[in-house]
Amino acid sequence: MEQVVQSQSSATSGRPGAAEDLALVEACAQGVPEAFKELLSRHRRSALTLAFQMLGDAEDAEDVAQEAFVRVFQALPQFRRQASFSTWLYRIVTNLCLGRRRRRRPVMELETMAEPVSEENPSRQVTEGLLARQVLDELPAALRAALVLREQEGLSYLEIATALGVPVGTVRSRLSKARIAFRNRWKELAEGGES
């Protein structure tokens, strides 16, 4: 079985594929520890990115990503393969983030945010990055989750629906509302308003 893990690991480049993930999940179910390590290495960065985009705090994002992989490890035998592994993982991360946001009010710490680098106008990019973070933080959790999964993670409407446990129509509605709210609040803040 170790050969399956090694061949899957070496055959994959770029974005992880669903077929390779399924083979790794099968290997995990058969007790191959290297298989879970490979799943972790393939998906850790995207889990961290999603958690950071939803929480706005690097330490909380790290905690959520770790908790998500603990839950994945515990629940792998119950994984029904109705969705891809990555969609299932996104659902777990999203649910953990939503739970954490319900328990606390988001706090933005400037030192945890990466500053964009640009030869043109770095201070403007930093300002816009902070403004975007503020606007995202102000969106309701359900709208924010849909927007981050679509715009940051590039998930399809169906994948978002699966990850959030809602119908595709609800995803479309949430994305529309999120984009309108984001655009309106962006304009307000960019013009100097603090409503």
N, C-alpha and C positions, 0 to 999 in steps of 0.2 A: 504494500500500500504506500510505502514511502516513495516508491517510484512515481506513483500518481501525483503526489504532492510536488515532487521535484520537476516532473515534466510539465505540470500545470504552471508552476512558478516560472520556469524558464521559457515557456511558450507564450507567456502573456507580456505584452508591452503596452504602455499607455493606460487608458482607462480600463478597469477591470471588467471582464465579460461575465454575463450571467451563466453561461455554460461552465466556465472555469469555476465560478463560485459554487455552482451546484455540485460539481465533482469534489470540491473541498469540503462542502457541507456533508456529503456522503462519507468522505474520509474521516471527518470529525466524528460522525455517528459510529464509525467502526473503531474509534479510539486512537486515531493517529494524531499525536500532539502537534506535529509539524503543520498539519492542515489548519488548525485554529490559529497558529502563529502566522501563517500565510494570509488567512482572512483578515487578521488584525492588521498586518502590514499593508494590505491592499486598501482597507477602508478606514483606517485610523484618521488620516488627514481629512477626509470628507466629513467624518463624524465630528471632528474637532471644529472644522470650518462652519458646519451647520449650527453646532451648539454656540459657537462664538457669535455668529450672526443673529441668533435668536436671543442670546443673553447679554451680549456686549461686554463680557468680562472673561478674561483669559483663564483665570483660576476656576471659575464656575464651569466654563466650557470643558476644561480638562477633567474636572470631577464628573460631569455629565457623560463625557465620552467614555471614561473608565467604567462608570456604572452601566452604561449601555452595553459594553462588551461583556461585563459580568453577567448581565441579564441574557445576552445572546448565548453565551456559553451554557448557562443554566437551561435555556429554553430550546436549544438546538434540536433535541429529540422531538419537540412539538412543532417544529417548523414544517408547515404544510405545503410549501412550494407553490402556493397559489399566486405568489408575487415573487419578484426576484429577491435575492438576499439583500441587495443594497436598499431596495424599497422597504423591506422589513426592518432593516437597521435604521433607516431614516424615520420610520414610524416610532421606533423605540426612543431614538434621540429626541424627536419632536415631543413626544409625550413627557419625557423627563424634563425637557426645557419648559414646557407649559406648566408642569407641576411646580418647578422651581420658581418660575415667574409669579405664580399665584401666591407662593409663600413669602415673597419679598418684592419690594419695589425696586426696579432697576436703577443701578447707580453707574454712571459712566466715569471711569478713571482714565484720565488722559495718558498716563504712563503705560497703560496696557494696550493702547492703540498704536498700530504701526503707521508711521508717517510715510505717505507716498513721496517718491522721488521724481523730480521733473526739472529739466533745464529751463523750462518756460517760466513757471511761476510756482515754486514749491509752497509758498505760504497760502496761495489761493487753493491749491489742491488739498492742503491740510485743512483749511477752513471748510471746503466743500465736503471733505471726508467726515469732519465733525458734525457738520450740518446734516448729512445723510444719516449718520448714526443717531442723532437726536430725533430726526423724523421717524426713523424705524422704531426707536424706543417708544415713541408716542402712539404708534399704531396699536390697536387691540391685538392681543396675542394670536387669535385665529387668523386675522388678516395678515399679520406679520409672518406667521408660519407659512402660509400659502405663497406669499410674495418671495420669501427667502428660498423656498424650495424650487420655485419656478425660475427666478432671476439669478440667484447665486449658484444653485445646484444643477439647474438645467433639466429638471424633471418634467416629464410630460404631464398633462392634466390627469390622465389615468393613474400615473404613478403617484402624483400628489394626493389624489382621492384615496388611493390605497394606503398611503403613508398616514394620512390624517383620519382615515376611517369615515369618510363622508362621500356622498355621490359626486360625480363629475360636474353636475350642474352647480352644486354648492361651491366647488373649487372655482369655476368660472365666475360665479357671483362674488366670491371673496376676492379673487384677483382683480376684478373690475373695481370693486369698492376700495381695495388697498391702493391700486394705482391712482385713483381719483384723490383719495385722502392724502397720499404721499405727494402728489403733484401740487395740490392746494396748499398743504402745510409748507412744502418747499418754497413756494412762491411767497408765502407770508414771511417766513424766516429770512429769505434772501432779500426781501424788501425792508427788513429791519423790524418787522412786527413781532411781538412776543405774546400773542393771545393765549 
